[in-house]
Amino acid sequence: MTMVGGFDVHRKQITFDYVDSDGLMRWGQIRPAMRSTLRGWLREHCPDGDGEFALEGCTGWRYVTEELAAAGVGMHLGDPAEIAMLRGPKKRAKTDRADARLLRTLLLEGRFPESWIPPVHVLETRTLGRLYCTLMDERRAWQQRIHAQLFHQGCPPVKGLLSAAGRDALAHAELSAAGRQYVDTALRRIDELSAEIDPLRTQLVNFARHQRGCQALQARQYGIGWLCAAIIWAEIGDARRFARPDQLVRFAGMDVTVYSSDGKRSPGHLSRQGSRSCAGPPSRRLCAPLGVVPRSTPTTTRWLPAPTAARTRPWRSSAKSCAAAITHCVSSAMPPWRYRSPKRRGWPPKCVVRVPCP
C-alpha cells in the first residue's frame, strides 16, 4: 500500500493526514510526540516502508526525519515560510489537521518546497557551533551587566574583565555592598561559562583541522580561522543546492538591504536575516570578503562595514567570488547528493566529491 501524507509536528502530538493507494483519506494524532511512539506508528501503518511523508522544517523535524529514514519511508522537508505563502490568504479556521492536509496536498500536486536535509555529522557540528555562540552571548551579557553596574555607581570603566589586570581593577573599585555582591556574582557566572566555552572551542577547532572543507575555508578565505570555519561549514552545509551565488549570500544573511523612495536612498546595511550563527558576532569575519574591512586602532582591531559597501558594484563581484569559493570548499567535504541545477552561467561550479573525514 502506497501512502502519501503530511505530518504537523508539535511538542505534545504529531497530527497526520494521509491517503493510501485505494484513495482512502485518514487522519489522527500520534501522542505523545516521541521517537518510540512514532516508531511504533510507522511499524504499524508502514511495515514495508512504502510511503511518502512531508513535514515543515520547524523544531522537532530532526527526530521525525531520522525515524522515517530508519523505517525506509520517503521524507520531504519544507521551508515553513514558503509553505505559508503557498497556503494563500486564510479563508477558514486554521487547525493542525488543515496544516497536515496542506502538506499532503502540496506533495501530491508536486508543489512542495523541498529543503535540504543535512547529514548527521553536519547536524552534530551545527549543534555544537550554536551552543558555542549561545554561551558566548551569555558571557558577553554578564560582562555588559558589570560595565553597567560600574557606570551606575560612578566607577571608572574597566577593560579586559577576563584578564588578571581587569580582575584586579574590579577588586579595587569603589562599589556599595550590593554592587560588590552583584559584580562578584557576575564574575562567578563568567568563570562557569568560561569553563564550558574553552573545551567546546577546542573541540570545534580540532574538528576543523581534520575536515577538508574547513581546511579549504581557512586557507582560501581571508580572515577566517579554524573556529569560524567549523561554524560556517556546518551552517552552510552543501552549497551545491544553491542555484546562484546570490542565494548563498542571502542564506548567510550577508546581503545588503535597499530602501529607496523617489531620488532618496538610505545607506544600506547587512540584513543578518539568515543563519544567526553564520551572520552573528562569533563568525562575522566572514564579512571580510563581502565588503567588511578591518579598522585598526593603536590598541585594538575592529571589523566594521565599509562605507561604500552598500552602494558600489565591487561589493557584488566580491560577494560572488566569495560565494563561489565557499561552494568549492564546502561541497568538497559533503557526500554525493543529486540536485537538478538549472543551467545558469554554469553555476554551481564543478567540484570533486570526497568522503568527509571523521
BELVENTA-V949519 format. One record per residue. PSI is psi in degrees with one decimal (* if undefined). OMEGA is omega in whole degrees, 0 to 359 (999 if undefined). NEAR is the number of other ideal C-beta (glycine too) atoms within 8 Angstrom. Layout:
psi: <PSI,PSI>
omega: <OMEGA,OMEGA>
near: <NEAR,NEAR>
This chain:
psi: <125.2,127.0,138.0,120.6,-173.6,150.2,126.1,104.1,129.3,174.6,-35.2,-25.9,162.5,115.6,128.2,151.5,114.3,162.8,136.4,-175.1,-22.0,-2.4,8.0,130.1,132.8,148.7,160.6,-163.6,145.4,111.2,140.4,166.8,85.4,163.8,-46.7,-40.9,-44.6,-36.9,-40.7,-37.4,-41.5,-36.2,-31.1,-41.4,-27.6,65.4,-29.8,-1.6,22.8,86.0,164.4,128.7,145.7,146.7,160.5,153.6,54.8,-177.1,128.2,-3.3,-23.3,-51.4,-28.2,-45.5,-35.3,-39.4,-36.3,-41.4,-38.5,-32.2,-2.8,17.5,139.7,136.9,143.6,121.3,130.9,156.0,127.0,-37.3,-42.8,-35.4,-40.6,-35.6,-38.9,-20.3,-33.2,-173.6,138.5,122.8,-4.9,176.2,137.9,118.6,172.7,-37.8,-37.2,-37.6,-44.5,-38.5,-36.4,-41.5,-42.8,-39.7,-43.8,-36.1,-40.2,-37.3,-4.9,22.8,13.1,127.0,100.0,143.1,154.4,135.1,111.1,152.5,170.3,-41.4,-29.8,-41.0,-40.1,-45.1,-37.0,-39.4,-42.4,-38.5,-41.2,-33.7,-40.8,-44.4,-37.9,-43.6,-39.1,-40.0,-40.1,-41.3,-38.1,-34.9,-38.5,-36.3,-40.4,-34.1,-37.3,-44.4,-39.9,-39.0,-39.2,-43.4,-36.3,-31.3,12.4,26.5,151.7,149.2,145.7,124.3,146.9,62.7,-23.6,-6.5,167.7,-36.3,-38.5,-39.7,-36.8,-38.0,-37.2,-34.5,-29.2,8.5,144.6,94.2,153.8,174.7,-44.4,-37.0,-39.3,-40.0,-37.9,-47.8,-41.8,-40.0,-42.1,-38.3,-36.6,-39.9,-39.6,-40.8,-39.6,-41.5,-37.4,-35.6,-26.4,-30.9,-42.3,-49.1,-34.2,-40.1,-42.3,-39.0,-43.4,-39.4,-42.0,-37.9,-43.6,-34.2,-21.4,3.7,125.7,-39.9,-41.0,-36.1,-41.5,-39.7,-43.0,-31.4,-33.8,-25.4,127.7,130.8,4.6,121.7,-170.9,-40.3,-47.5,-35.1,-41.5,-42.5,-44.1,-42.6,-42.4,-36.8,-39.1,-42.4,-137.9,105.8,-6.8,-13.3,-10.0,131.0,-28.6,161.8,-28.6,-32.6,-37.4,-40.4,-40.3,-38.0,-36.7,-6.2,22.5,9.5,153.0,132.4,149.7,125.1,115.9,149.2,118.7,-121.9,5.6,141.0,124.5,152.3,137.1,163.5,162.2,132.9,-37.7,38.2,11.7,-138.7,128.1,-36.2,-27.3,-29.6,0.6,-179.2,-38.5,-26.7,27.8,-5.0,-14.0,-22.7,-15.5,-48.1,-11.5,20.9,8.2,125.9,153.3,135.6,115.7,143.2,169.0,-22.4,-21.4,166.5,125.4,154.5,113.8,153.2,140.6,144.2,-33.3,14.6,-28.0,-8.3,-4.6,151.4,-28.8,-25.3,-41.2,-44.0,-39.6,-35.3,-40.5,-40.3,-38.3,-42.8,-40.6,-39.4,-41.0,-37.3,-45.6,-44.7,-49.7,-39.6,-27.5,-17.5,7.9,151.8,162.9,138.0,125.1,131.9,124.6,95.4,133.0,148.6,88.7,94.8,32.9,26.6,138.2,154.7,155.9,144.4,158.7,124.0,126.0,159.6,126.5,148.3,150.8,*>
omega: <178,180,175,185,180,178,172,190,174,184,184,182,174,179,180,176,183,176,182,183,178,180,179,179,180,178,180,182,176,182,346,182,181,179,184,179,179,179,177,179,178,179,181,186,180,182,181,181,182,181,178,180,179,177,179,179,178,181,181,183,186,184,178,179,179,178,177,178,179,178,180,181,177,183,180,180,184,178,183,182,179,177,177,178,179,178,179,180,183,179,181,181,180,181,178,179,178,177,178,178,177,178,179,181,179,180,179,182,181,181,183,180,184,174,181,177,184,173,185,183,176,178,180,179,178,178,178,178,178,175,178,179,179,179,178,178,180,177,178,179,178,176,178,177,177,178,179,179,177,179,182,181,173,179,177,180,181,179,178,181,182,181,179,179,179,177,179,177,177,181,181,180,180,182,174,181,179,178,177,177,179,182,180,177,179,178,176,177,179,179,178,179,179,178,176,186,185,177,179,176,179,179,180,179,178,177,182,180,181,181,185,179,178,177,180,178,182,184,188,185,182,175,181,177,183,181,179,180,179,181,181,179,182,183,181,180,181,183,178,180,177,183,180,186,180,179,178,177,179,179,180,180,182,179,183,178,180,176,181,177,184,180,182,179,180,178,180,177,179,185,184,179,177,179,182,180,181,183,184,184,183,183,185,176,173,182,185,178,184,176,178,187,179,175,186,173,181,186,186,177,181,178,183,178,176,184,183,185,185,187,184,181,178,177,182,181,179,178,180,179,177,180,179,179,178,178,177,186,187,183,181,182,183,175,179,183,183,181,179,184,176,182,180,177,176,179,3,181,180,182,178,182,178,177,182,177,178,999>
near: <7,8,14,11,16,17,13,15,12,10,4,6,10,12,15,15,14,14,11,10,6,5,6,6,7,9,10,6,8,11,7,6,13,6,7,6,11,14,11,8,9,12,9,6,8,12,6,6,8,8,13,12,16,15,16,13,9,7,4,10,12,7,9,14,12,8,12,12,9,7,11,7,13,7,13,11,13,16,9,9,6,9,14,7,7,10,7,5,3,6,3,5,4,6,6,10,10,10,13,16,11,12,19,15,8,15,14,8,7,5,6,11,10,7,8,9,6,8,7,5,8,11,10,8,13,12,8,12,14,10,9,15,14,8,12,11,8,9,13,9,8,12,12,8,10,14,10,8,13,14,9,7,10,5,10,5,7,13,5,7,12,7,7,5,7,12,10,8,9,12,6,5,11,5,10,6,5,6,11,9,8,10,14,8,8,13,12,8,10,13,8,8,12,10,8,9,12,8,8,12,10,8,9,16,11,8,11,15,9,7,13,10,15,15,11,12,15,12,6,7,15,5,10,12,8,11,13,12,16,16,16,14,16,12,12,13,11,11,13,12,8,12,8,8,12,10,9,13,13,10,10,13,14,13,9,11,9,6,7,7,5,4,3,6,8,6,5,10,8,12,10,8,4,12,9,10,13,14,14,10,6,11,14,10,10,16,12,13,12,13,13,12,8,8,8,6,7,2,3,5,7,8,12,7,10,9,4,7,13,12,7,7,5,7,14,7,8,11,15,10,9,12,14,10,11,14,16,11,14,15,14,13,13,15,7,5,9,4,6,4,8,5,4,7,4,5,9,10,8,2,10,4,8,7,4,11,6,4>
